[in-house]
């Protein structure tokens, strides 16, 4: 079953007619509280790394509930002067660095981060791209790290054994990374970008389901060269369940790879109307205009001057027009000038039901010109008519510095989304969202441990929340942006709607879950259950009838086979036994 964007467009029009706006949300302000929260750390590359041309573009981290206690933790790449940091959430608004206790003791020239449960043991693992295995260098290929979460508050580094320690055979290259299930086999595959020229460092790794990966870039139709890659992202952009591969890249080389559904991709960059950004850095995906389709926002350098390597195109907002076609609307939407933009996220910060955009900023002006002197991070708030206004000053988002990575998460579990900004050779900053409002909200996490057909944490799923007069679409994809990854959750601002609401999950294997009467102002977890074929939350007679009616071999992909509970390609006695065992 596909998610239905046309129906979402109708409800979006109803929402606009209802005049839902910022008046329902109150005042949005941010407070910088890193020290108060115990997130005392700085990106500190050693001198040997700083002299490397790639170092100035680094600083990132990732959010993940690494101990499965229901509270988001934070992994921080320090740059190499000391070990990376693992800040475990104390559930009281503070964090404690437990990196050493968890076995993260090595210092290295770290770059980008991706988080996902690659081995399906129920705990989030960490992939870190790196340029050198030691703080003293030299830069060499083969330095990437894959930290397997053992489930006992320890990690084991297994990149070489898993086959993902080297993405470029020629150079020490590797920037952003993303986990995603591109072949819909239920486990997480990995893409790693490379920025260095002639490094052939953009690589796709297929998860073999046994703890190892196979490099399949060229076989899958992806060009490992000719892309100066920074930020990859797996996300289904056309509703066929198979995630596209979006690669945000420097020097006009961003790529839009459409998933063919057979393990291969087709480069549709030109025909899709994307790839217009001159210096793509970070990206985010979300329904930016409320029409039910996922749009692609790319941060790219804006400049009043123009050089061959710095055309100054500014940010690009690719609005989805359906069937892999996009309309670039950055200038019209008011989000084109983001300075020297890097990390970005699409978040409903003020709970008015519309996605806003936040973006880091920063560069050493001595290297270019004066366009970026003391320029703040950008906070583009949605006006509701398809345009945005920068409200960073008014909302006290005061970051001025060498911002690179950025993540969003609800670290204090108060319902609104907070921010962390990672900066090159500067301290980390945590901006707590102090939203003063009575507006409502809902945050959804997905748990797929009981259904091996689905990727861990529901990666690849689309969610729709329906109120009396509108429908809000979110996705849980790889959640990556520049060198960083945000919380694996779907967050919904609901304005003045008190609830209850209806929540629909369109899982990546074609099954659905429908929950009615869901109360607002809470964080919930929705479980994927293989035996619940009709997705009503109960395993019963209807599921049995659906299984019997689908008995026999499954149709060829990409057609779904939702009654194939065990995923063996046929609806048979094993599926029947599973349904009977799960009977409610």
C-alpha positions as CSV (number, residue, x, y, z in Angstrom):
1,X,0.0,0.0,0.0
2,X,1.3,3.4,-0.9
3,X,0.9,6.5,1.2
4,X,-1.7,8.7,-0.5
5,X,-0.4,12.2,-1.2
6,X,-3.5,13.3,-3.1
7,X,-5.7,12.9,0.0
8,X,-3.2,14.8,2.1
9,X,-3.4,17.7,-0.4
10,X,-7.2,18.0,0.1
11,X,-6.8,18.1,3.9
12,X,-4.0,20.6,3.7
13,X,-6.3,22.9,1.8
14,X,-8.8,22.6,4.6
15,X,-6.2,23.5,7.1
16,X,-5.2,26.6,5.2
17,X,-8.9,27.6,5.0
18,X,-9.2,27.2,8.8
19,X,-6.6,29.9,9.3
20,X,-4.3,27.8,11.5
21,X,-1.3,30.0,12.2
22,X,1.3,31.2,14.7
23,X,-1.4,32.8,16.9
24,X,-2.2,29.3,18.3
25,X,1.4,28.6,19.4
26,X,2.6,31.4,21.7
27,X,6.2,32.5,22.0
28,X,9.2,30.4,20.8
29,X,12.5,31.0,22.5
30,X,15.7,29.1,22.8
31,X,18.1,29.0,25.7
32,X,21.7,27.8,25.4
33,X,22.2,25.3,28.3
34,X,25.1,23.0,27.3
35,X,27.1,23.6,30.5
36,X,24.0,23.3,32.7
37,X,23.1,20.0,31.0
38,X,26.6,18.6,31.3
39,X,27.3,18.6,27.6
40,X,30.8,20.2,28.2
41,X,32.9,19.3,25.2
42,X,34.5,20.9,22.2
43,X,35.5,19.8,18.7
44,X,39.3,19.7,19.0
45,X,41.3,18.4,16.0
46,X,45.0,18.0,16.6
47,X,47.4,20.3,14.7
48,X,48.3,17.5,12.3
49,X,44.6,17.2,11.3
50,X,44.0,21.0,11.1
51,X,46.6,21.2,8.3
52,X,44.5,18.7,6.3
53,X,42.2,20.6,3.9
54,X,39.2,18.5,4.9
55,X,39.5,19.2,8.6
56,X,38.0,22.6,8.5
57,X,34.7,21.1,7.2
58,X,34.3,18.7,10.2
59,X,32.3,18.6,13.4
60,X,29.2,16.4,14.0
61,X,27.4,14.0,16.2
62,X,24.3,11.8,16.4
63,X,21.3,11.2,18.6
64,X,20.3,7.7,19.7
65,X,18.8,5.9,22.6
66,X,21.9,3.7,23.1
67,X,20.8,2.1,26.4
68,X,17.1,1.6,25.4
69,X,15.8,3.5,28.4
70,X,13.5,5.7,26.4
71,X,15.6,8.8,26.6
72,X,17.8,10.2,23.8
73,X,21.6,10.1,24.3
74,X,24.2,12.0,22.3
75,X,27.4,10.8,20.5
76,X,29.9,13.5,19.7
77,X,32.8,13.3,17.3
78,X,35.6,15.3,19.0
79,X,38.0,15.6,16.0
80,X,40.9,13.6,17.3
81,X,42.6,15.5,20.2
82,X,40.8,13.2,22.5
83,X,38.3,10.3,22.3
84,X,34.8,10.8,21.1
85,X,32.1,11.5,23.7
86,X,29.1,9.4,24.6
87,X,26.7,11.5,26.7
88,X,24.1,9.3,28.3
89,X,20.8,11.0,29.3
90,X,20.3,11.1,33.1
91,X,16.6,11.7,32.6
92,X,16.7,14.9,34.6
93,X,17.8,17.4,32.0
94,X,21.5,16.5,32.3
95,X,23.9,14.1,30.6
96,X,27.0,12.1,31.8
97,X,29.9,11.2,29.4
98,X,30.3,7.5,29.7
99,X,32.4,6.9,26.6
100,X,35.2,5.3,28.5
101,X,32.9,2.9,30.3
102,X,31.3,1.9,27.0
103,X,34.7,1.2,25.4
104,X,35.0,4.3,23.3
105,X,38.5,5.2,24.2
106,X,40.4,5.7,20.9
107,X,41.3,9.2,19.5
108,X,41.0,9.5,15.7
109,X,40.3,12.0,13.0
110,X,36.5,11.5,13.0
111,X,34.2,13.1,10.5
112,X,30.5,11.9,10.0
113,X,28.2,9.7,12.0
114,X,25.3,7.4,11.3
115,X,23.2,5.5,13.8
116,X,21.2,2.3,13.3
117,X,20.7,-1.2,14.5
118,X,22.6,-2.9,11.7
119,X,22.7,-6.4,13.3
120,X,19.1,-6.4,14.5
121,X,20.0,-7.2,18.1
122,X,17.7,-4.4,19.4
123,X,20.4,-1.9,20.2
124,X,21.6,1.1,18.1
125,X,25.1,0.9,16.6
126,X,27.3,3.7,15.5
127,X,29.2,4.2,12.2
128,X,31.9,6.9,12.2
129,X,33.8,7.9,9.1
130,X,37.4,8.8,9.8
131,X,40.5,10.0,8.1
132,X,43.1,8.5,10.5
133,X,43.1,5.9,13.2
134,X,45.4,7.9,15.5
135,X,45.5,11.5,16.6
136,X,49.0,11.9,15.1
137,X,48.0,10.7,11.7
138,X,49.0,10.3,8.9
139,X,45.7,10.3,6.9
140,X,45.2,6.9,5.4
141,X,42.3,4.8,4.0
142,X,40.8,2.2,6.2
143,X,40.1,4.3,9.3
144,X,36.3,4.2,9.4
145,X,34.7,2.7,12.5
146,X,31.6,0.6,13.2
147,X,30.8,0.4,16.9
148,X,28.5,-2.6,17.5
149,X,26.3,-2.1,20.5
150,X,26.6,-5.3,22.6
151,X,23.4,-4.5,24.6
152,X,25.4,-4.5,27.9
153,X,26.5,-0.8,27.8
154,X,29.6,-1.6,25.8
155,X,30.6,-1.2,22.1
156,X,32.9,-3.4,20.0
157,X,34.7,-1.8,17.0
158,X,34.0,-4.2,14.0
159,X,34.4,-2.0,10.8
160,X,37.1,-4.2,9.2
161,X,35.3,-7.4,10.0
162,X,32.0,-6.0,8.7
163,X,33.7,-4.7,5.5
164,X,33.0,-1.0,5.9
165,X,36.3,0.4,7.2
166,X,37.4,1.7,3.7
167,X,35.2,3.7,1.4
168,X,37.9,5.1,-0.8
169,X,40.7,2.9,-2.1
170,X,42.9,5.8,-2.9
171,X,42.5,8.5,-0.2
172,X,41.6,9.0,3.4
173,X,38.1,10.1,2.5
174,X,34.7,9.8,4.1
175,X,32.2,12.5,5.2
176,X,28.5,11.8,5.8
177,X,26.9,8.4,6.2
178,X,23.4,7.0,6.3
179,X,21.7,3.8,7.2
180,X,18.6,2.7,5.2
181,X,16.9,-0.4,3.8
182,X,17.2,0.3,0.1
183,X,16.3,-3.3,-0.9
184,X,13.5,-3.7,1.7
185,X,14.9,-7.0,3.1
186,X,14.5,-5.9,6.7
187,X,18.1,-5.0,7.5
188,X,19.9,-1.7,7.3
189,X,22.3,-1.0,4.4
190,X,24.9,1.8,4.5
191,X,26.0,4.6,2.2
192,X,29.2,6.6,2.8
193,X,30.0,9.8,0.9
194,X,33.4,11.0,-0.2
195,X,34.4,14.6,-1.0
196,X,38.0,14.3,-2.2
197,X,38.5,14.6,-5.9
198,X,39.3,11.4,-7.7
199,X,38.9,9.3,-4.6
200,X,35.9,7.2,-5.8
201,X,34.8,7.5,-2.2
202,X,31.0,7.4,-2.5
203,X,30.1,3.8,-1.6
204,X,26.9,1.7,-1.1
205,X,27.2,-1.3,1.2
206,X,24.5,-3.9,1.2
207,X,23.8,-5.6,4.5
208,X,24.2,-9.3,4.1
209,X,22.3,-10.1,7.3
210,X,25.1,-11.9,9.0
211,X,27.0,-8.9,10.5
212,X,28.8,-8.1,7.3
213,X,28.3,-5.9,4.3
214,X,29.1,-6.2,0.6
215,X,30.1,-3.1,-1.5
216,X,27.7,-2.9,-4.4
217,X,28.0,0.7,-5.6
218,X,28.6,0.2,-9.3
219,X,26.4,-2.9,-9.5
220,X,23.5,-0.9,-8.0
221,X,23.9,1.9,-10.6
222,X,25.5,4.5,-8.4
223,X,28.6,6.4,-9.6
224,X,31.3,6.3,-6.9
225,X,33.2,9.1,-8.6
226,X,32.1,12.5,-10.1
227,X,30.3,13.3,-6.9
228,X,31.9,15.5,-4.2
229,X,29.7,14.0,-1.6
230,X,28.8,15.4,1.9
231,X,25.3,14.2,3.0
232,X,23.5,11.0,1.9
233,X,19.9,10.2,2.8
234,X,17.6,7.2,2.0
235,X,14.0,8.2,1.8
236,X,11.0,7.2,-0.3
237,X,10.1,10.3,-2.4
238,X,7.4,8.8,-4.7
239,X,5.3,6.6,-2.4
240,X,6.3,3.2,-3.8
241,X,8.0,2.2,-0.5
242,X,11.5,1.8,-2.0
243,X,13.7,4.6,-0.7
244,X,15.5,6.9,-3.1
245,X,19.2,7.8,-2.5
246,X,19.7,11.6,-2.2
247,X,23.3,12.7,-2.1
248,X,24.0,16.4,-1.3
249,X,27.3,17.3,-2.8
250,X,29.7,20.1,-3.4
251,X,30.6,21.9,-6.7
252,X,27.3,21.2,-8.4
253,X,27.4,17.4,-8.1
254,X,24.4,16.6,-5.9
255,X,22.5,13.5,-7.1
256,X,19.0,12.2,-7.0
257,X,19.0,8.4,-7.5
258,X,15.5,6.9,-8.0
259,X,15.2,3.4,-6.6
260,X,14.2,0.9,-9.3
261,X,12.9,-1.7,-6.8
262,X,15.2,-4.4,-8.0
263,X,18.4,-3.5,-6.1
264,X,19.4,-0.8,-8.5
265,X,19.1,2.9,-8.9
266,X,18.7,5.3,-11.8
267,X,20.2,8.8,-11.8
268,X,17.3,11.2,-12.4
269,X,19.0,14.3,-11.2
270,X,18.6,16.3,-14.4
271,X,15.1,15.1,-15.2
272,X,13.8,15.6,-11.7
273,X,14.8,19.2,-11.5
274,X,17.2,18.8,-8.7
275,X,21.0,19.2,-8.4
276,X,20.8,22.9,-8.9
277,X,22.7,23.7,-5.7
278,X,26.2,25.0,-6.4
279,X,27.7,23.9,-3.1
280,X,25.4,21.4,-1.5
281,X,26.3,20.7,2.2
282,X,23.5,19.5,4.4
283,X,19.9,18.5,3.6
284,X,16.6,17.6,5.2
285,X,13.4,16.1,3.9
286,X,9.8,17.0,4.9
287,X,6.4,18.1,3.7
288,X,7.4,21.8,3.6
289,X,4.2,23.1,2.0
290,X,1.7,20.8,3.5
291,X,0.6,19.0,0.3
292,X,1.3,15.5,1.6
293,X,4.5,15.1,-0.5
294,X,8.0,15.0,0.9
295,X,10.2,17.9,-0.3
296,X,14.0,18.1,-0.3
297,X,15.8,21.1,1.2
298,X,19.5,21.5,0.5
299,X,21.8,24.0,2.3
300,X,24.3,25.6,-0.2
301,X,26.5,28.6,0.0
302,X,24.9,32.0,-0.7
303,X,27.3,34.7,-1.8
304,X,27.1,38.2,-3.3
305,X,30.1,37.3,-5.4
306,X,30.6,34.4,-7.8
307,X,33.6,32.3,-8.3
308,X,34.0,29.1,-10.4
309,X,34.1,27.0,-7.2
310,X,31.6,29.2,-5.4
311,X,28.7,30.1,-7.6
312,X,26.7,31.4,-4.6
313,X,23.4,29.8,-5.6
314,X,22.2,29.7,-2.0
315,X,19.9,27.1,-0.5
316,X,17.5,25.1,-2.7
317,X,14.0,24.0,-1.7
318,X,12.9,21.3,-4.1
319,X,9.2,21.0,-3.8
320,X,7.9,17.6,-4.8
321,X,5.5,17.7,-7.7
322,X,5.0,13.9,-7.9
323,X,6.6,11.1,-10.0
324,X,10.2,12.2,-9.3
325,X,9.6,15.8,-10.5
326,X,10.5,18.8,-8.4
327,X,10.1,22.6,-8.6
328,X,13.0,24.6,-7.1
329,X,11.4,27.3,-4.8
330,X,14.1,28.6,-2.5
331,X,14.0,32.2,-3.4
332,X,10.2,32.4,-3.5
333,X,9.9,30.6,-0.2
334,X,12.4,33.0,1.4
335,X,15.0,30.4,2.4
336,X,17.6,30.9,-0.3
337,X,20.0,33.0,1.7
338,X,21.4,30.8,4.5
339,X,24.9,32.2,4.5
340,X,27.5,29.5,4.4
341,X,25.0,26.8,5.4
342,X,25.8,23.4,6.7
343,X,23.6,21.2,8.9
344,X,19.9,21.6,8.7
345,X,16.6,20.1,10.0
346,X,12.9,20.4,9.2
347,X,11.0,20.7,12.5
348,X,7.8,22.1,13.8
349,X,9.4,24.1,16.6
350,X,6.3,26.1,17.6
351,X,3.7,23.3,17.3
352,X,1.5,25.2,14.7
353,X,1.3,22.1,12.4
354,X,3.8,23.5,9.9
355,X,7.4,22.4,9.4
356,X,10.1,25.1,10.0
357,X,13.7,25.0,8.9
358,X,16.9,25.5,11.0
359,X,20.4,25.7,9.6
360,X,23.9,26.2,10.9
361,X,26.2,28.8,9.5
362,X,29.9,29.6,9.5
363,X,33.1,29.8,7.7
364,X,36.5,31.5,8.0
365,X,36.1,34.7,6.1
366,X,39.8,34.9,5.5
367,X,39.4,32.1,3.1
368,X,36.7,33.8,1.0
369,X,35.1,37.2,1.6
370,X,33.2,39.2,4.1
371,X,29.7,37.8,3.4
372,X,29.8,35.5,6.4
373,X,31.3,37.6,9.2
374,X,29.5,36.9,12.5
375,X,26.5,35.5,10.7
376,X,23.9,33.8,12.9
377,X,22.4,30.4,12.4
378,X,19.2,30.6,10.5
379,X,15.7,29.8,11.8
380,X,13.2,30.0,9.0
381,X,9.7,29.9,10.5
382,X,6.8,28.9,8.3
383,X,4.4,31.7,7.7
384,X,1.7,29.3,6.3
385,X,1.5,30.6,2.8
386,X,4.5,28.7,1.4
387,X,7.0,31.2,2.6
388,X,9.3,31.5,5.6
389,X,10.9,34.3,7.7
390,X,14.2,34.1,9.5
391,X,13.3,34.5,13.2
392,X,16.7,33.5,14.8
393,X,17.2,36.8,16.5
394,X,13.6,37.0,17.8
395,X,13.7,33.4,19.1
396,X,17.2,33.9,20.7
397,X,18.9,31.2,18.6
398,X,22.2,33.1,19.0
399,X,24.8,30.7,17.5
400,X,27.6,32.6,15.8
401,X,30.6,30.6,15.0
402,X,31.9,27.8,12.8
403,X,28.7,25.7,12.8
404,X,28.8,22.4,10.9
405,X,26.6,19.6,12.2
406,X,23.2,20.0,13.8
407,X,20.7,17.6,15.3
408,X,17.1,17.9,16.7
409,X,15.8,15.9,19.6
410,X,13.6,16.2,22.7
411,X,16.3,15.6,25.2
412,X,14.2,16.7,28.2
413,X,11.0,14.9,27.1
414,X,8.9,18.0,27.5
415,X,7.3,17.6,24.0
416,X,9.1,20.3,22.0
417,X,12.2,19.8,19.9
418,X,15.6,21.0,21.1
419,X,18.8,21.6,19.1
420,X,22.5,20.7,19.3
421,X,25.0,22.6,17.1
422,X,28.5,21.1,16.5
423,X,31.1,23.6,15.4
424,X,34.6,23.2,14.0
425,X,37.3,23.7,16.7
426,X,34.7,25.2,19.0
427,X,32.5,24.1,22.0
428,X,29.2,22.2,21.4
429,X,26.1,24.3,22.1
430,X,22.7,22.9,23.3
431,X,19.6,25.1,22.6
432,X,16.7,24.1,24.8
433,X,13.3,24.9,23.3
434,X,11.4,27.0,25.9
435,X,8.1,27.2,23.9
436,X,5.5,29.1,25.9
437,X,2.3,27.7,24.5
438,X,-0.7,25.6,25.1
439,X,-0.4,24.1,21.6
440,X,-0.6,20.3,21.4
441,X,1.8,17.8,20.0
442,X,2.6,14.1,19.5
443,X,5.9,12.3,19.1
444,X,6.0,8.8,17.6
445,X,8.7,6.1,17.8
446,X,8.5,2.8,16.0
447,X,9.5,-0.6,17.3
448,X,9.9,-3.5,14.8
449,X,11.7,-6.1,16.8
450,X,8.8,-8.5,16.4
451,X,8.7,-8.2,12.6
452,X,12.0,-9.1,10.8
453,X,10.5,-8.0,7.5
454,X,10.8,-4.4,8.7
455,X,14.0,-2.4,9.2
456,X,14.9,-1.7,12.8
457,X,13.1,1.3,14.4
458,X,10.8,1.4,11.5
459,X,13.3,3.1,9.2
460,X,11.6,3.7,5.9
461,X,8.1,4.2,7.3
462,X,5.7,7.0,6.6
463,X,3.3,8.3,9.3
464,X,0.1,10.3,8.9
465,X,-1.6,12.0,11.8
466,X,-5.2,13.1,11.1
467,X,-7.1,15.7,13.2
468,X,-10.6,17.0,12.5
469,X,-9.5,19.2,9.6
470,X,-6.0,18.3,8.5
471,X,-3.5,15.6,7.8
472,X,0.2,15.8,8.7
473,X,2.8,13.6,6.9
474,X,6.1,12.7,8.4
475,X,8.7,10.0,7.6
476,X,11.2,8.1,9.7
477,X,14.1,7.7,7.3
478,X,17.9,8.0,7.9
479,X,17.4,11.4,9.6
480,X,20.9,12.4,8.4
481,X,22.2,15.9,7.8
482,X,25.7,17.3,7.5
483,X,28.0,14.8,9.4
484,X,25.2,14.3,11.9
485,X,22.0,12.4,12.6
486,X,18.9,13.4,14.5
487,X,16.5,11.5,16.6
488,X,14.7,8.5,14.9
489,X,11.2,9.8,15.6
490,X,8.3,11.5,14.0
491,X,7.2,14.8,15.7
492,X,3.8,16.4,15.1
493,X,2.8,19.9,16.2
494,X,-1.0,20.0,16.4
495,X,-1.8,23.7,17.1
496,X,-4.9,24.2,19.2
497,X,-6.3,20.7,18.4
498,X,-6.7,19.0,21.8
499,X,-7.1,15.5,20.4
500,X,-7.7,12.7,20.1
501,X,-6.1,12.1,16.7
502,X,-5.8,9.1,14.4
503,X,-2.3,7.8,13.6
504,X,-1.6,5.7,10.5
505,X,1.7,4.0,9.9
506,X,2.6,2.9,6.3
507,X,5.4,0.4,7.0
508,X,8.0,-0.2,4.3
509,X,6.8,-3.7,3.5
510,X,3.3,-2.5,2.5
511,X,1.5,-3.2,5.7
512,X,-0.3,-0.6,7.7
513,X,-1.2,0.1,11.3
514,X,-4.3,2.3,12.1
515,X,-4.7,3.7,15.6
516,X,-7.8,5.8,16.4
517,X,-8.5,7.8,19.5
518,X,-4.8,8.6,20.3
519,X,-4.4,11.2,23.0
520,X,-2.2,14.2,22.3
521,X,0.7,15.7,24.3
522,X,2.6,12.4,24.7
523,X,5.4,10.3,23.3
524,X,4.2,6.9,22.1
525,X,5.8,3.8,20.6
526,X,3.9,1.9,17.8
527,X,4.9,-1.7,17.4
528,X,5.2,-3.5,14.1
529,X,3.6,-7.0,14.5
530,X,4.0,-9.4,11.7
531,X,0.9,-11.4,12.6
532,X,-1.3,-8.2,12.6
533,X,-1.9,-8.4,8.9
534,X,-4.7,-5.8,8.7
535,X,-2.9,-3.4,11.0
536,X,-5.7,-2.8,13.5
537,X,-3.5,-3.5,16.5
538,X,-5.2,-6.9,17.1
539,X,-4.3,-10.4,15.8
540,X,-7.7,-12.0,15.1
541,X,-10.2,-13.4,12.7
542,X,-9.8,-10.7,10.0
543,X,-6.0,-11.5,9.8
544,X,-6.8,-15.2,9.4
545,X,-9.2,-14.5,6.5
546,X,-6.6,-12.2,4.8
547,X,-4.0,-14.9,5.2
548,X,-6.2,-17.6,3.7
549,X,-7.2,-15.4,0.8
550,X,-3.6,-14.7,-0.1
551,X,-2.4,-18.4,0.2
552,X,0.4,-19.4,-2.2
553,X,3.4,-17.7,-3.7
554,X,3.8,-14.0,-3.4
555,X,3.6,-11.7,-6.4
556,X,6.8,-10.3,-7.8
557,X,8.2,-7.1,-6.2
558,X,7.5,-4.3,-5.9
559,X,3.9,-5.6,-5.2
560,X,3.6,-6.1,-1.4
561,X,2.8,-9.4,0.1
562,X,1.5,-8.4,3.5
563,X,0.3,-11.9,4.5
564,X,3.8,-13.4,4.1
565,X,4.4,-13.0,7.8
566,X,7.8,-14.7,7.9
567,X,9.0,-13.1,4.7
568,X,9.9,-16.3,2.9
569,X,8.2,-15.4,-0.3
570,X,5.1,-17.5,0.1
571,X,1.9,-17.4,2.3
572,X,2.0,-20.9,3.8
573,X,1.6,-23.0,6.9
574,X,4.4,-21.1,8.7
575,X,2.5,-17.9,8.4
576,X,-0.6,-19.6,9.6
577,X,1.2,-20.9,12.7
578,X,2.6,-17.4,13.4
579,X,-0.9,-15.8,13.3
580,X,-2.3,-18.5,15.5
581,X,0.5,-18.1,18.0
582,X,0.0,-14.3,18.1
583,X,-3.8,-14.5,18.5
584,X,-5.3,-11.9,20.9
